[in-house]
């Protein structure tokens, strides 16, 4: 199975960043927002932090 990374649009990143900080304590020094901050604070920095969605790539191979 092949996978692709699709960049998440900036306007959809805030809840992803918030969830990330709650699950990955080691990331907290790198994102200038407290893990318990309101979503608005994450929206303010979202453009500075790329986020990607992992999707499976459909194969064009024909099975025989």
Secondary structure, 3 states (H helix, E strand, C coil): CEEEEEECCHHHCHHHHHHHHHHCHHHHHHCCCCCCCCHHHHHHHHHHCCCEEEEEECCCCCCC
